[in-house]
Amino acid sequence: MSASMFERYGGFVNVSRIVSAFYDKALESPILGPYFANANMQRVIDHQTKFVASLMGGPASYSNEELIRVHKGLNINEEAFLEMTDLFRETLEDFDFDEDDMNAVEKAMNDRKPYVVTYN
């Protein structure tokens, strides 16, 4: 039985490092930074670590309903979502992710886009 992407890239410890590095970039982004102006970043990083772990085949999971609930009222638009996926991919590159694995994570994020982006 082959190891999951989550296991191959170091489990929660490394996923937490990846997510923290992503948020360093996101907070500097003029597009994403304002979304986190009043956020408890430790809490955001904790939840995002579990979410990314789930996308990589780890033990955590988030339902579509949870994603809707968490992002409701944030008015996340297409531009912000694209910025997020671009910066996340850049972060995965920084951590030497394989191209196929980066594509898989990006696809999993894009599959959940309807539950995150606010469509008016």
GROMACS elastic network, one bead per residue, 0.5 to 0.9 nm:
[ bonds ]
;  ai    aj funct       b0    kb
    3     6     6  0.78847   500
    3     7     6  0.58177   500
    3     8     6  0.61514   500
    4     7     6  0.51703   500
    4     8     6  0.61814   500
    4     9     6  0.86727   500
    4    56     6  0.70423   500
    4    57     6  0.56443   500
    4    58     6  0.73353   500
    5     9     6  0.61447   500
    5    10     6  0.87276   500
    5    11     6  0.86595   500
    5    53     6  0.89146   500
    5    55     6  0.89545   500
    5    56     6  0.52162   500
    5    57     6  0.61751   500
    5    58     6  0.79236   500
    5   101     6  0.73645   500
    6     9     6  0.55347   500
    6    10     6  0.65951   500
    6    11     6  0.52352   500
    6    12     6  0.78223   500
    6    15     6  0.78248   500
    6    52     6  0.88842   500
    6    53     6  0.61047   500
    6    54     6  0.80435   500
    6    55     6  0.83210   500
    6    57     6  0.55258   500
    6    58     6  0.52603   500
    6    59     6  0.88486   500
    7    10     6  0.53847   500
    7    11     6  0.50180   500
    7    12     6  0.86632   500
    7    56     6  0.84763   500
    7    57     6  0.81469   500
    7    58     6  0.74261   500
    8    11     6  0.74180   500
    9    14     6  0.67018   500
    9    15     6  0.75424   500
    9    97     6  0.81063   500
   10    13     6  0.64612   500
   10    14     6  0.51007   500
   10    15     6  0.71110   500
   11    14     6  0.58185   500
   11    15     6  0.61401   500
   11    16     6  0.85780   500
   11    53     6  0.75505   500
   11    58     6  0.74969   500
   12    16     6  0.58279   500
   12    17     6  0.85301   500
   12    49     6  0.72768   500
   12    50     6  0.78512   500
   12    53     6  0.69357   500
   12    58     6  0.83539   500
   13    16     6  0.53450   500
   13    17     6  0.65829   500
   13    18     6  0.89584   500
   14    18     6  0.62194   500
   14    19     6  0.86284   500
   15    19     6  0.61310   500
   15    20     6  0.85135   500
   15    49     6  0.60627   500
   15    50     6  0.84366   500
   15    52     6  0.72590   500
   15    53     6  0.65846   500
   16    19     6  0.51252   500
   16    20     6  0.60638   500
   16    21     6  0.85438   500
   16    45     6  0.74268   500
   16    46     6  0.75645   500
   16    48     6  0.84404   500
   16    49     6  0.53377   500
   16    50     6  0.84686   500
   16    52     6  0.89723   500
   16    53     6  0.88319   500
   17    20     6  0.51045   500
   17    21     6  0.61289   500
   17    22     6  0.85492   500
   17    49     6  0.87035   500
   18    21     6  0.51541   500
   18    22     6  0.61564   500
   18    23     6  0.87471   500
   18    49     6  0.82936   500
   18    88     6  0.87082   500
   18    91     6  0.67620   500
   18    92     6  0.71096   500
   18    94     6  0.87960   500
   18    95     6  0.72491   500
   19    23     6  0.62527   500
   19    24     6  0.86928   500
   19    45     6  0.64238   500
   19    46     6  0.86982   500
   19    48     6  0.68649   500
   19    49     6  0.59720   500
   19    52     6  0.79238   500
   19    88     6  0.82871   500
   19    91     6  0.83144   500
   20    23     6  0.51664   500
   20    24     6  0.63467   500
   20    25     6  0.89165   500
   20    45     6  0.64597   500
   20    49     6  0.85081   500
   21    24     6  0.50937   500
   21    25     6  0.66904   500
   21    26     6  0.87820   500
   21    91     6  0.67569   500
   22    25     6  0.52700   500
   22    26     6  0.61471   500
   22    27     6  0.86825   500
   22    84     6  0.87919   500
   22    87     6  0.66953   500
   22    88     6  0.58863   500
   22    90     6  0.83596   500
   22    91     6  0.57195   500
   22    92     6  0.85771   500
   23    27     6  0.57996   500
   23    28     6  0.83644   500
   23    41     6  0.85739   500
   23    45     6  0.77080   500
   23    87     6  0.89950   500
   23    88     6  0.88864   500
   24    27     6  0.55393   500
   24    28     6  0.66582   500
   25    28     6  0.53069   500
   25    29     6  0.63732   500
   25    33     6  0.87937   500
   25    87     6  0.69114   500
   25    88     6  0.87794   500
   25    91     6  0.83824   500
   26    29     6  0.50584   500
   26    30     6  0.83496   500
   26    31     6  0.81780   500
   26    32     6  0.55248   500
   26    33     6  0.57990   500
   26    36     6  0.87833   500
   26    83     6  0.84536   500
   26    84     6  0.72646   500
   26    87     6  0.71202   500
   26    88     6  0.87905   500
   27    30     6  0.78925   500
   27    31     6  0.89268   500
   27    32     6  0.64373   500
   27    34     6  0.77745   500
   27    35     6  0.86593   500
   27    36     6  0.71267   500
   27    37     6  0.84663   500
   28    31     6  0.86734   500
   28    32     6  0.77469   500
   28    33     6  0.58756   500
   29    32     6  0.52635   500
   29    33     6  0.52192   500
   29    34     6  0.84046   500
   29    83     6  0.84285   500
   30    33     6  0.55723   500
   30    34     6  0.70623   500
   31    34     6  0.68613   500
   31    35     6  0.80985   500
   31    79     6  0.77319   500
   31    80     6  0.60136   500
   31    83     6  0.72337   500
   32    35     6  0.55807   500
   32    36     6  0.73208   500
   32    80     6  0.60712   500
   32    81     6  0.87329   500
   32    83     6  0.72956   500
   32    84     6  0.73195   500
   33    36     6  0.55931   500
   33    37     6  0.66030   500
   34    37     6  0.51086   500
   34    38     6  0.84503   500
   35    38     6  0.78909   500
   35    39     6  0.79557   500
   35    74     6  0.74235   500
   35    76     6  0.82634   500
   36    40     6  0.80682   500
   36    41     6  0.75757   500
   36    44     6  0.89387   500
   37    40     6  0.89822   500
   38    41     6  0.86883   500
   39    42     6  0.86812   500
   39    43     6  0.81806   500
   39    44     6  0.73290   500
   40    43     6  0.54556   500
   40    44     6  0.63141   500
   40    45     6  0.87643   500
   41    45     6  0.59245   500
   41    46     6  0.83713   500
   42    45     6  0.51629   500
   42    46     6  0.61141   500
   42    47     6  0.86966   500
   43    46     6  0.50725   500
   43    47     6  0.62478   500
   43    48     6  0.84995   500
   44    47     6  0.52925   500
   44    48     6  0.59781   500
   44    49     6  0.84117   500
   45    48     6  0.50302   500
   45    49     6  0.58591   500
   45    50     6  0.85963   500
   46    49     6  0.51813   500
   46    50     6  0.65086   500
   46    51     6  0.87580   500
   47    50     6  0.52419   500
   47    51     6  0.62103   500
   47    52     6  0.86919   500
   48    52     6  0.59554   500
   48    53     6  0.82591   500
   49    52     6  0.52469   500
   49    53     6  0.59678   500
   49    54     6  0.85442   500
   50    54     6  0.61944   500
   50    55     6  0.87820   500
   50    58     6  0.81829   500
   50    59     6  0.82873   500
   50    60     6  0.55731   500
   50    61     6  0.73209   500
   50    62     6  0.84638   500
   51    54     6  0.51060   500
   51    55     6  0.64519   500
   51    56     6  0.88195   500
   51    58     6  0.89926   500
   51    60     6  0.67883   500
   51    61     6  0.65625   500
   51    62     6  0.65645   500
   52    56     6  0.63080   500
   52    57     6  0.88286   500
   52    58     6  0.83253   500
   52    60     6  0.87132   500
   52   105     6  0.80876   500
   52   109     6  0.88034   500
   53    56     6  0.50714   500
   53    57     6  0.64129   500
   53    59     6  0.71603   500
   53    60     6  0.64418   500
   53    61     6  0.82073   500
   54    57     6  0.51937   500
   54    59     6  0.61856   500
   54    61     6  0.52132   500
   54    62     6  0.75241   500
   55    58     6  0.71464   500
   55    60     6  0.87721   500
   55    61     6  0.81906   500
   55   104     6  0.84733   500
   55   105     6  0.62751   500
   55   108     6  0.62361   500
   55   109     6  0.77103   500
   56   101     6  0.85387   500
   56   104     6  0.82475   500
   56   105     6  0.67307   500
   56   108     6  0.87829   500
   57    60     6  0.83533   500
   58    61     6  0.80649   500
   62    65     6  0.81274   500
   62    66     6  0.61547   500
   62    67     6  0.69118   500
   63    66     6  0.51638   500
   63    67     6  0.64755   500
   63    68     6  0.87770   500
   64    67     6  0.50522   500
   64    68     6  0.62625   500
   64    69     6  0.86589   500
   64   112     6  0.73850   500
   64   115     6  0.62097   500
   65    68     6  0.51033   500
   65    69     6  0.61806   500
   65    70     6  0.86574   500
   65   115     6  0.76626   500
   66    69     6  0.50321   500
   66    70     6  0.60703   500
   66    71     6  0.85449   500
   66   115     6  0.87374   500
   67    70     6  0.52560   500
   67    71     6  0.61468   500
   67    72     6  0.83059   500
   67   112     6  0.81621   500
   67   115     6  0.57514   500
   67   116     6  0.63482   500
   68    71     6  0.53846   500
   68    72     6  0.57097   500
   68   114     6  0.85692   500
   68   116     6  0.60474   500
   68   117     6  0.88347   500
   69    72     6  0.52718   500
   69    73     6  0.87445   500
   69   115     6  0.87018   500
   70    73     6  0.85593   500
   70    74     6  0.86222   500
   70   116     6  0.83351   500
   71    74     6  0.56089   500
   71    75     6  0.78238   500
   71    76     6  0.76495   500
   71   115     6  0.77688   500
   71   116     6  0.56306   500
   71   117     6  0.78292   500
   71   118     6  0.84832   500
   72    75     6  0.72396   500
   72    76     6  0.87141   500
   72   115     6  0.88614   500
   72   116     6  0.76854   500
   72   117     6  0.87845   500
   72   118     6  0.77475   500
   73    76     6  0.82750   500
   73   118     6  0.81298   500
   74   116     6  0.89225   500
   74   117     6  0.87235   500
   74   118     6  0.78685   500
   75   116     6  0.88350   500
   75   117     6  0.70208   500
   75   118     6  0.52462   500
   75   119     6  0.83344   500
   76    79     6  0.82404   500
   76    80     6  0.62098   500
   76    81     6  0.69442   500
   76   116     6  0.68648   500
   76   118     6  0.54630   500
   76   119     6  0.86044   500
   77    80     6  0.54066   500
   77    81     6  0.63171   500
   77    82     6  0.87428   500
   77   116     6  0.86920   500
   77   117     6  0.54170   500
   77   118     6  0.58811   500
   77   119     6  0.74082   500
   78    81     6  0.50995   500
   78    82     6  0.61159   500
   78    83     6  0.85370   500
   78   113     6  0.89645   500
   78   117     6  0.65844   500
   78   118     6  0.82550   500
   78   119     6  0.86961   500
   79    82     6  0.52096   500
   79    83     6  0.61437   500
   79    84     6  0.85957   500
   80    83     6  0.50034   500
   80    84     6  0.60919   500
   80    85     6  0.87026   500
   80   117     6  0.86056   500
   81    84     6  0.50160   500
   81    85     6  0.62961   500
   81    86     6  0.85903   500
   81   110     6  0.88142   500
   81   113     6  0.76096   500
   81   116     6  0.81735   500
   81   117     6  0.70152   500
   82    85     6  0.51798   500
   82    86     6  0.60473   500
   82    87     6  0.85107   500
   83    86     6  0.50989   500
   83    87     6  0.60344   500
   83    88     6  0.83805   500
   84    87     6  0.52565   500
   84    88     6  0.59610   500
   84    89     6  0.85044   500
   85    88     6  0.50032   500
   85    89     6  0.60303   500
   85    90     6  0.84959   500
   85   106     6  0.66182   500
   85   109     6  0.74665   500
   85   110     6  0.80836   500
   86    89     6  0.52053   500
   86    90     6  0.62005   500
   86    91     6  0.86479   500
   86   106     6  0.88171   500
   87    91     6  0.61306   500
   87    92     6  0.86564   500
   88    92     6  0.62373   500
   88    93     6  0.86265   500
   88   106     6  0.81950   500
   89    92     6  0.50241   500
   89    93     6  0.62413   500
   89    94     6  0.86584   500
   89   102     6  0.64602   500
   89   103     6  0.84346   500
   89   105     6  0.83719   500
   89   106     6  0.70819   500
   90    93     6  0.50555   500
   90    94     6  0.63312   500
   90    95     6  0.88699   500
   91    95     6  0.64916   500
   91    96     6  0.88658   500
   92    95     6  0.50516   500
   92    96     6  0.64364   500
   92    97     6  0.54833   500
   92    98     6  0.86235   500
   92   102     6  0.66064   500
   93    97     6  0.55338   500
   93    98     6  0.79768   500
   93    99     6  0.83453   500
   93   102     6  0.77755   500
   94    97     6  0.76833   500
   96    99     6  0.89224   500
   97   100     6  0.83185   500
   97   101     6  0.63953   500
   97   102     6  0.62174   500
   98   101     6  0.52174   500
   98   102     6  0.62476   500
   98   103     6  0.86690   500
   99   102     6  0.50842   500
   99   103     6  0.61560   500
   99   104     6  0.85990   500
  100   103     6  0.50568   500
  100   104     6  0.61667   500
  100   105     6  0.87767   500
  101   105     6  0.62620   500
  101   106     6  0.85357   500
  102   105     6  0.52457   500
  102   106     6  0.60982   500
  102   107     6  0.85070   500
  103   106     6  0.50794   500
  103   107     6  0.59907   500
  103   108     6  0.85358   500
  104   107     6  0.51106   500
  104   108     6  0.61680   500
  104   109     6  0.86596   500
  105   108     6  0.50872   500
  105   109     6  0.62370   500
  105   110     6  0.86257   500
  106   109     6  0.50980   500
  106   110     6  0.61313   500
  106   111     6  0.85489   500
  107   111     6  0.60168   500
  107   112     6  0.87401   500
  108   111     6  0.50758   500
  108   112     6  0.66528   500
  108   113     6  0.89870   500
  109   112     6  0.53172   500
  109   113     6  0.64788   500
  110   114     6  0.82372   500
  111   114     6  0.74732   500
  111   115     6  0.88776   500
  112   115     6  0.55684   500
  112   116     6  0.68117   500
  113   116     6  0.51850   500
  113   117     6  0.58987   500
  114   117     6  0.57236   500
  114   118     6  0.78903   500
  114   119     6  0.83742   500
  115   118     6  0.81233   500
